[in-house]
Amino acid sequence: MSEANGRRFPEHIVYGEGAIAWKTEKARLAIWSSPLREDLVQYLDAVRNCYQAQGSWQQVPYRYYLQAVSSFQRRLLEQSKPQFAPVKADWLIYGGAERQTEITMMRRLTEAMLKQGVTIAYLVRFGSAEHERVRELAEQFPKQFTLVDLYDGLGTERRRLSAAAVQEAWKHFRTVNEILEKDLRISPTTFSFFLGGMAKRLLWERLKPYLHYDRLLVRNHFGSLDSVIALDALKEGKPVATLQHGVISSSGFFPVLANTVLTFGRATLPNGVARRYTPHNTSPSARCLMRYIRWKTPSRTEPFW
């Protein structure tokens, strides 16, 4: 057991064999240990959903229909370019927040960063509750803050994302099942979760050429879209920060795709509101979370922004 702030944490989390969390952790470890992990990262979160919901057989024939038009839809998607001019900013932020507490937190954090004088491009689905809250900052900081619509230029054609993703998603679905042991293999009736993961990757690949930034902040790092954005930034050598949600909220193993993990309050870390985790960090609370870290990062001392 490790101690932090008078609380005791288990060194290892033990799940009952066959439980969804047990299967999820084993599957994620197998996928992340694969040499294809960078191509499959968008499915790590989907694995849990696949085990939880066995899906519907009606999805299988639907997949074959989509596969028949996938190449055509992919070409149409490539022709539907974003309508905004390229954006350059110090930080790219993706919150993906839905709960009011999360939205409020992201707004306050973004406002605090803007008051430090940095420029921010904020990736958000226009029309969402999160968009309604953070767009006030565009009026307060017009020269520093830029809102970017996740679906810019697609309009009513968002369905093309799923149709265009089918062939690649099905290939990856088969690859994942080849990686997994027999008792962990995923039913084809849950293919729609893989389809959604690949659609999120296409969404990011469509926007990425238009976004030029030095650092990244993602509220979570384990969602289908969050993980793709975070991994791309790390591969490019950009500093990536995530919040403690990404460490404590995901069932079972998940690699921390960030250089910095932000935590809040005395209940999480004894010193300060921001703490950087590195392989050399030996505080008790860090040891409790180190089991999740699979990305080697340099030690840094400057504030995360």
C-alpha positions as CSV (number, residue, x, y, z in Angstrom):
1,M,0.0,0.0,0.0
2,S,1.1,3.6,-0.7
3,E,0.2,6.6,1.4
4,A,-0.7,10.1,0.3
5,N,-2.4,12.8,2.5
6,G,-3.2,10.1,5.1
7,R,-5.0,7.9,2.6
8,R,-3.9,4.5,1.6
9,F,-3.8,3.2,-2.0
10,P,-3.3,-0.3,-3.3
11,E,-0.1,-0.9,-5.2
12,H,-2.0,-3.0,-7.7
13,I,-5.7,-3.1,-8.7
14,V,-7.1,-6.7,-8.8
15,Y,-10.2,-7.5,-10.9
16,G,-12.2,-10.8,-10.8
17,E,-11.2,-13.0,-13.8
18,G,-13.7,-12.6,-16.6
19,A,-15.0,-9.3,-15.4
20,I,-15.4,-6.5,-17.9
21,A,-12.7,-4.5,-16.3
22,W,-10.4,-7.5,-16.3
23,K,-11.0,-8.2,-20.0
24,T,-10.6,-4.5,-20.8
25,E,-7.3,-4.2,-19.1
26,K,-5.9,-7.4,-20.7
27,A,-7.1,-6.3,-24.1
28,R,-5.7,-2.8,-23.9
29,L,-2.3,-4.1,-22.7
30,A,-2.2,-6.5,-25.6
31,I,-3.1,-3.8,-28.2
32,W,-0.7,-1.2,-26.7
33,S,2.1,-3.8,-26.7
34,S,1.6,-4.4,-30.4
35,P,3.9,-2.7,-32.9
36,L,0.7,-1.4,-34.5
37,R,-0.4,0.5,-31.4
38,E,-0.1,4.0,-32.9
39,D,-2.6,2.9,-35.7
40,L,-4.9,1.4,-33.1
41,V,-4.9,3.9,-30.3
42,Q,-8.4,5.2,-31.2
43,Y,-9.9,1.8,-30.3
44,L,-8.5,1.5,-26.8
45,D,-11.5,3.2,-25.3
46,A,-13.9,1.3,-27.6
47,V,-12.8,-2.0,-26.2
48,R,-14.6,-1.5,-22.9
49,N,-17.8,-0.5,-24.7
50,C,-17.5,-3.6,-26.9
51,Y,-17.4,-5.9,-23.8
52,Q,-20.2,-4.0,-22.1
53,A,-22.6,-3.9,-25.0
54,Q,-22.8,-6.9,-27.2
55,G,-24.4,-4.9,-30.0
56,S,-27.0,-6.0,-32.5
57,W,-26.8,-8.4,-35.4
58,Q,-28.4,-5.8,-37.5
59,Q,-25.1,-3.9,-37.6
60,V,-23.3,-6.6,-39.6
61,P,-25.2,-6.4,-42.9
62,Y,-25.2,-2.6,-42.5
63,R,-21.4,-2.8,-42.4
64,Y,-21.3,-4.5,-45.8
65,Y,-23.5,-1.9,-47.3
66,L,-21.3,0.9,-46.0
67,Q,-18.2,-1.0,-47.1
68,A,-19.5,-0.9,-50.7
69,V,-19.6,2.9,-50.7
70,S,-16.6,3.6,-48.4
71,S,-14.1,4.5,-51.1
72,F,-16.5,6.9,-52.8
73,Q,-17.4,8.5,-49.5
74,R,-13.7,8.9,-48.6
75,R,-13.1,10.8,-51.8
76,L,-16.1,13.1,-51.1
77,L,-14.8,13.7,-47.5
78,E,-11.4,14.7,-48.8
79,Q,-13.1,17.2,-51.1
80,S,-15.0,18.8,-48.2
81,K,-12.3,21.0,-46.9
82,P,-12.6,23.0,-43.7
83,Q,-13.7,26.6,-44.4
84,F,-11.6,28.4,-41.9
85,A,-8.2,29.9,-42.5
86,P,-5.2,28.1,-40.9
87,V,-4.9,28.9,-37.2
88,K,-1.6,29.5,-35.3
89,A,-1.6,29.5,-31.5
90,D,0.6,28.8,-28.5
91,W,-1.9,26.2,-27.3
92,L,-4.5,23.9,-28.8
93,I,-7.2,22.8,-26.3
94,Y,-9.7,20.0,-26.7
95,G,-12.1,19.6,-23.8
96,G,-14.8,17.3,-25.1
97,A,-16.8,18.3,-22.0
98,E,-20.4,17.4,-21.5
99,R,-21.2,17.7,-17.8
100,Q,-21.7,21.2,-16.4
101,T,-18.9,20.8,-13.9
102,E,-16.5,19.8,-16.6
103,I,-17.5,22.7,-18.9
104,T,-17.1,25.2,-16.0
105,M,-13.7,23.8,-15.2
106,M,-12.5,24.0,-18.8
107,R,-13.8,27.6,-19.1
108,R,-12.0,28.7,-16.0
109,L,-8.8,26.9,-16.9
110,T,-8.8,28.5,-20.4
111,E,-9.6,31.9,-19.0
112,A,-6.7,31.6,-16.6
113,M,-4.3,30.7,-19.4
114,L,-5.5,33.6,-21.5
115,K,-4.9,36.0,-18.7
116,Q,-1.3,34.8,-18.8
117,G,-1.1,36.2,-22.3
118,V,-1.0,33.0,-24.3
119,T,-2.9,32.4,-27.6
120,I,-5.3,29.5,-27.8
121,A,-7.1,27.6,-30.5
122,Y,-10.1,25.8,-28.8
123,L,-11.5,22.7,-30.6
124,V,-15.2,22.2,-29.9
125,R,-18.4,21.1,-31.5
126,F,-20.3,24.2,-32.4
127,G,-23.8,24.4,-30.9
128,S,-22.8,22.2,-27.9
129,A,-23.2,23.3,-24.3
130,E,-19.4,23.6,-24.0
131,H,-19.3,25.9,-27.1
132,E,-22.0,28.1,-25.6
133,R,-19.9,28.7,-22.4
134,V,-16.4,29.1,-23.9
135,R,-17.4,31.4,-26.8
136,E,-17.8,34.2,-24.3
137,L,-14.0,34.1,-24.1
138,A,-13.7,35.0,-27.8
139,E,-15.4,38.3,-27.0
140,Q,-13.2,39.0,-24.0
141,F,-9.9,38.0,-25.7
142,P,-10.5,38.5,-29.5
143,K,-6.8,38.6,-30.4
144,Q,-5.8,35.6,-28.3
145,F,-8.7,33.1,-28.5
146,T,-9.9,31.3,-31.6
147,L,-12.8,28.8,-31.7
148,V,-12.5,25.9,-34.1
149,D,-15.6,23.8,-35.1
150,L,-14.9,20.1,-35.0
151,Y,-17.2,19.6,-38.0
152,D,-16.3,22.8,-39.9
153,G,-17.3,22.6,-43.6
154,L,-19.2,19.3,-43.2
155,G,-22.6,20.7,-42.3
156,T,-25.2,18.0,-42.8
157,E,-22.6,15.7,-44.4
158,R,-21.3,14.4,-41.1
159,R,-22.5,10.9,-42.0
160,R,-19.7,10.7,-44.5
161,L,-17.2,10.3,-41.7
162,S,-18.7,6.9,-40.7
163,A,-19.2,5.8,-44.3
164,A,-15.6,6.8,-45.2
165,A,-14.2,5.0,-42.1
166,V,-15.7,1.5,-42.8
167,Q,-12.9,-0.2,-44.7
168,E,-10.1,0.9,-42.4
169,A,-12.2,0.3,-39.3
170,W,-13.0,-3.3,-40.4
171,K,-9.4,-4.0,-41.2
172,H,-8.4,-2.8,-37.8
173,F,-11.2,-4.7,-36.1
174,R,-9.8,-7.9,-37.7
175,T,-6.2,-7.0,-36.7
176,V,-7.2,-6.4,-33.1
177,N,-8.9,-9.8,-32.9
178,E,-5.8,-11.4,-34.2
179,I,-3.8,-9.7,-31.5
180,L,-6.2,-10.7,-28.7
181,E,-6.3,-14.1,-27.0
182,K,-9.3,-16.3,-27.8
183,D,-11.2,-15.5,-24.6
184,L,-10.8,-11.7,-25.3
185,R,-11.9,-11.5,-28.9
186,I,-14.5,-9.0,-29.7
187,S,-17.8,-9.8,-31.3
188,P,-18.5,-8.4,-34.8
189,T,-21.9,-7.3,-33.5
190,T,-20.0,-4.4,-31.7
191,F,-18.3,-3.2,-34.8
192,S,-20.0,0.2,-34.6
193,F,-17.7,1.2,-31.7
194,F,-14.7,0.6,-34.0
195,L,-16.4,2.5,-36.8
196,G,-16.9,5.5,-34.4
197,G,-13.2,5.3,-33.4
198,M,-12.0,5.4,-37.0
199,A,-14.4,8.2,-37.8
200,K,-12.9,10.3,-35.0
201,R,-9.4,9.7,-36.5
202,L,-10.6,10.9,-39.9
203,L,-12.1,14.0,-38.3
204,W,-8.8,14.9,-36.7
205,E,-6.8,14.1,-39.9
206,R,-9.1,16.5,-41.8
207,L,-8.5,19.4,-39.4
208,K,-4.9,18.8,-38.5
209,P,-3.3,20.6,-41.5
210,Y,-5.1,23.8,-40.5
211,L,-4.0,23.9,-36.9
212,H,-0.5,25.1,-36.0
213,Y,0.2,25.0,-32.3
214,D,3.2,24.6,-29.9
215,R,1.5,22.8,-27.0
216,L,-1.6,20.7,-26.4
217,L,-4.1,20.4,-23.5
218,V,-6.7,17.7,-23.5
219,R,-9.2,17.2,-20.7
220,N,-9.0,13.4,-21.2
221,H,-6.4,11.5,-23.1
222,F,-8.2,8.2,-23.5
223,G,-11.2,8.9,-25.7
224,S,-11.2,8.0,-29.4
225,L,-10.5,11.6,-30.5
226,D,-8.4,12.7,-27.5
227,S,-6.0,9.9,-27.8
228,V,-5.3,10.4,-31.5
229,I,-4.7,14.2,-31.0
230,A,-2.5,13.6,-27.9
231,L,-0.4,10.8,-29.6
232,D,0.2,13.0,-32.7
233,A,1.4,15.9,-30.6
234,L,3.8,13.6,-28.6
235,K,5.2,12.1,-31.8
236,E,5.9,15.6,-33.0
237,G,7.7,16.4,-29.8
238,K,5.1,18.9,-28.5
239,P,4.4,19.1,-24.8
240,V,1.0,17.6,-23.9
241,A,-0.9,18.3,-20.7
242,T,-4.0,16.3,-19.5
243,L,-6.1,16.5,-16.4
244,Q,-6.4,13.9,-13.7
245,H,-9.7,12.7,-15.2
246,G,-7.5,10.9,-17.8
247,V,-5.7,8.9,-15.1
248,I,-8.5,8.0,-12.7
249,S,-11.6,7.7,-14.9
250,S,-10.6,5.0,-17.4
251,S,-11.4,1.4,-16.6
252,G,-8.2,-0.7,-16.3
253,F,-4.9,0.1,-18.0
254,F,-4.5,3.0,-20.3
255,P,-1.3,4.7,-21.4
256,V,-1.0,8.3,-20.2
257,L,-0.5,10.1,-23.5
258,A,0.9,13.3,-21.9
259,N,4.0,14.9,-20.4
260,T,2.0,16.6,-17.7
261,V,-0.9,15.5,-15.5
262,L,-2.8,18.4,-13.8
263,T,-4.4,17.6,-10.5
264,F,-6.6,19.7,-8.2
265,G,-6.7,20.2,-4.5
266,R,-5.0,18.6,-1.4
267,A,-7.0,15.4,-1.9
268,T,-5.0,14.5,-5.0
269,L,-1.5,15.8,-4.4
270,P,0.1,17.4,-1.4
271,N,2.1,20.1,-3.2
272,G,0.4,22.6,-5.6
273,V,-2.2,22.2,-8.2
274,A,0.0,21.0,-11.0
275,R,2.5,18.2,-10.9
276,R,4.6,16.7,-13.7
277,Y,5.0,12.9,-13.7
278,T,8.3,11.5,-15.0
279,P,9.9,8.1,-14.6
280,H,12.1,9.8,-11.9
281,N,9.2,11.0,-9.8
282,T,9.1,8.9,-6.6
283,S,6.4,10.5,-4.4
284,P,3.9,8.0,-3.1
285,S,0.9,9.4,-5.0
286,A,3.0,9.4,-8.2
287,R,3.9,5.7,-7.7
288,C,0.2,5.0,-7.4
289,L,-0.3,6.4,-10.9
290,M,2.9,5.4,-12.6
291,R,1.5,2.0,-13.6
292,Y,-0.4,3.8,-16.3
293,I,2.5,5.7,-17.8
294,R,3.9,4.1,-21.0
295,W,5.4,7.1,-22.8
296,K,8.9,8.2,-21.9
297,T,9.2,11.9,-21.4
298,P,12.0,14.3,-20.4
299,S,12.0,15.9,-17.0
300,R,11.0,19.5,-17.1
301,T,10.7,22.2,-14.4
302,E,8.9,25.1,-16.0
303,P,5.1,25.7,-15.5
304,F,3.0,23.6,-17.8
305,W,2.0,26.7,-19.8
